[in-house]
Amino acid sequence: MFYNKVNSDDLIELFKNNDIKVLERLPYAKLLCPISFDNKILKDKMGNIKVAANNNIHFKMVNNDIGTYFLAYTSYEKNSDPDEMIVMNLHDYYQLFCMDGCKALGIVINLNSDNILLDKEMVIKLGYRQVDKAVNYFEPEIYPSNIIEKIEEYARKHRDLKECYFKNYLKDDKIAFALIIKGINPNKIIRELNTMIKPLVKNMDISIVVKNEENEDACIKNLIGK
């Protein structure tokens, strides 16, 4: 693929708007990673790079006061430097983080313009999940704040709700929410919460389940069907 044809700039608005959909889009987005080689490289008529076996590739990085970060660009135009670039996805970056001796703390997307920072933990979580469906559920990176406010309001008025928290899980390759609750008369709580948050859900997939005291993750596994 010609890297000047890559365009994942739609990610920027999702990040800026703190949109939960970014977690669905990001693992499958095509990103451009700037690279360099020990020796001069050759290209064929189609623009494909020919790399000799002894010509090592180096992934360009940026340093700040905290540490070192890999670089990624959502389109060719976002990189102001005349770098050679290769097309990568989040799983490719995940593999870089898994390499021995890797000290990078994350990825900077669109350096010197949007400067979006993805920490290493998020990259590993999303990059690993892209190809390994055994990762069934995980801690949310973005919370539905409007729904949380309503739940907090409900909890102040109804002392029978003892505990509640969110988890994310994959449903048909899309991000869904599980609201885990614990309380007195949980079926009543679920009915009332469903009625309260239904107008706020919109395009989000949210299920309310009762916490399993013996194994708190079992309720999520049952929800997923695994």
C-alpha positions in Angstrom: 0.0 0.0 0.0 1.3 3.5 -0.8 1.6 5.3 2.5 0.4 8.6 1.0 -3.0 6.9 0.5 -3.4 6.2 4.2 -5.9 8.4 5.9 -7.1 7.8 9.5 -7.6 11.5 10.4 -11.1 10.6 11.6 -9.4 9.4 14.8 -8.5 12.9 15.7 -12.1 14.1 16.2 -12.9 11.0 18.2 -10.0 11.6 20.5 -10.8 15.3 20.9 -14.4 14.6 21.6 -13.5 11.8 24.1 -15.8 9.5 22.0 -16.0 5.9 23.1 -16.0 4.9 19.5 -12.3 5.6 19.3 -11.7 2.3 21.2 -13.5 0.5 18.4 -11.8 2.4 15.6 -8.2 2.5 16.9 -7.3 -1.2 16.9 -8.1 -1.4 13.1 -6.8 2.0 12.0 -3.9 2.2 9.6 -1.1 4.4 10.9 2.1 5.6 9.4 5.3 5.0 11.4 8.4 6.9 10.4 11.5 4.8 9.9 15.1 5.0 8.8 17.7 2.4 7.6 21.4 1.9 8.1 22.0 2.1 4.4 20.3 3.6 1.4 17.2 1.8 0.3 15.9 1.0 -3.2 12.4 1.2 -4.6 10.8 -0.5 -7.5 8.6 1.2 -10.1 5.6 0.7 -7.8 7.3 2.5 -5.0 7.8 -0.7 -2.9 10.8 -0.7 -0.7 13.6 -3.3 -1.2 15.6 -3.8 1.9 18.8 -5.9 1.9 19.1 -8.5 4.6 21.9 -6.6 6.4 20.1 -3.2 6.2 18.6 -2.7 9.7 15.4 -0.8 10.2 15.1 1.8 12.9 11.8 3.2 14.2 12.0 6.9 14.8 11.1 8.0 18.4 10.7 11.2 20.4 12.0 12.0 23.8 10.5 14.3 26.5 11.1 14.8 30.2 9.2 11.6 31.0 10.7 9.2 28.5 10.7 7.8 25.0 7.8 7.3 22.6 7.2 5.7 19.3 5.7 8.0 16.6 2.5 7.4 14.5 0.8 9.6 11.9 -2.8 9.3 10.8 -2.0 10.6 7.3 1.0 11.5 5.1 0.2 15.2 5.4 0.4 15.1 9.2 4.1 14.5 9.1 6.0 17.7 8.3 9.4 15.8 8.0 10.4 14.0 4.8 10.5 10.6 6.5 10.3 7.2 5.0 7.2 5.6 6.5 5.6 2.2 6.7 2.0 1.3 7.3 1.3 -0.2 10.7 -1.7 -1.0 12.9 -1.9 -1.1 16.7 -1.0 -4.8 16.8 2.3 -4.0 15.0 3.0 -1.4 17.7 2.1 -3.9 20.3 4.7 -6.2 18.9 7.3 -3.5 19.2 6.5 -3.0 22.9 7.0 -6.8 23.4 10.5 -6.7 22.0 13.3 -7.3 24.5 14.8 -4.1 25.7 12.0 -1.8 24.6 11.8 1.1 26.9 9.2 3.2 25.1 6.3 4.5 27.3 3.8 4.8 24.5 3.0 6.3 21.2 2.6 10.0 20.1 0.1 10.4 17.3 0.7 13.3 14.9 3.7 14.9 16.6 3.8 18.7 16.4 0.2 19.0 15.5 -2.4 16.9 17.4 0.1 15.4 19.8 -2.2 12.6 21.0 -0.5 10.4 23.6 -1.3 6.7 23.9 0.3 5.1 26.9 1.9 1.6 26.6 -0.8 -0.1 28.6 -3.5 1.0 26.3 -1.6 0.0 23.2 -0.9 -3.4 24.5 -4.5 -3.9 25.6 -6.1 -2.8 22.3 -3.3 -4.2 20.1 -3.4 -7.6 21.7 -7.2 -7.7 21.7 -7.2 -7.1 18.0 -6.1 -10.6 17.2 -6.7 -12.5 20.4 -10.4 -13.0 21.2 -9.5 -14.6 24.5 -9.2 -11.1 26.0 -12.9 -10.9 26.8 -13.2 -8.0 29.1 -11.1 -5.1 30.4 -11.1 -1.8 32.3 -12.8 1.1 30.5 -10.5 3.8 29.1 -13.5 6.2 28.6 -16.5 6.2 30.8 -20.1 7.3 29.8 -20.0 10.3 32.2 -23.7 11.3 31.7 -24.8 7.8 32.8 -22.4 7.8 35.7 -24.0 11.0 37.0 -27.4 9.4 36.9 -26.2 6.3 38.7 -24.5 8.4 41.4 -27.8 10.2 41.8 -29.6 6.9 42.1 -27.1 5.6 44.7 -27.6 8.6 46.9 -31.3 8.0 47.0 -31.3 4.2 47.2 -29.1 2.8 49.9 -29.9 -0.8 48.8 -27.4 -0.3 45.9 -24.2 -1.3 47.7 -21.7 -1.4 44.8 -21.5 -0.8 41.1 -18.8 -0.4 38.5 -18.2 -0.6 34.7 -16.3 -3.1 32.6 -15.8 -3.1 28.9 -16.1 -6.3 26.8 -16.2 -7.2 23.1 -19.5 -7.9 21.5 -19.4 -8.7 17.7 -16.0 -6.9 17.6 -17.5 -3.7 19.1 -17.0 -2.2 22.5 -19.9 -2.8 24.9 -20.3 -1.9 28.6 -21.2 -4.1 31.5 -22.5 -2.3 34.6 -21.8 -4.7 37.5 -24.0 -4.2 40.6 -24.3 -5.5 44.1 -27.2 -4.8 46.4 -30.4 -5.7 48.2 -33.1 -6.9 45.8 -30.9 -6.6 42.7 -33.7 -7.4 40.2 -35.5 -4.3 41.4 -32.3 -2.2 41.1 -31.7 -3.5 37.5 -35.3 -2.6 36.4 -35.0 0.9 37.9 -31.5 1.6 36.5 -32.6 0.4 33.1 -35.5 2.7 33.1 -33.4 5.6 34.2 -30.5 5.3 31.8 -32.4 4.1 28.7 -32.9 7.7 27.4 -29.1 8.3 27.7 -27.8 5.1 26.1 -28.2 6.2 22.5 -25.7 4.1 20.4 -24.0 2.5 23.4 -24.4 -1.1 24.3 -24.9 -1.3 28.1 -26.0 -4.4 30.1 -26.6 -4.5 33.8 -25.5 -7.7 35.6 -25.4 -8.8 39.2 -22.0 -9.4 40.7 -21.0 -12.9 41.4 -19.4 -13.0 44.9 -17.4 -16.2 44.4 -15.9 -15.0 41.1 -16.6 -11.3 40.2 -15.5 -11.9 36.6 -17.9 -14.9 36.1 -20.9 -12.5 35.5 -19.1 -10.9 32.6 -18.1 -14.2 31.1 -21.8 -15.3 31.3 -22.8 -12.1 29.6 -20.3 -12.7 26.8 -21.4 -16.3 26.6 -17.9 -17.8 27.2 
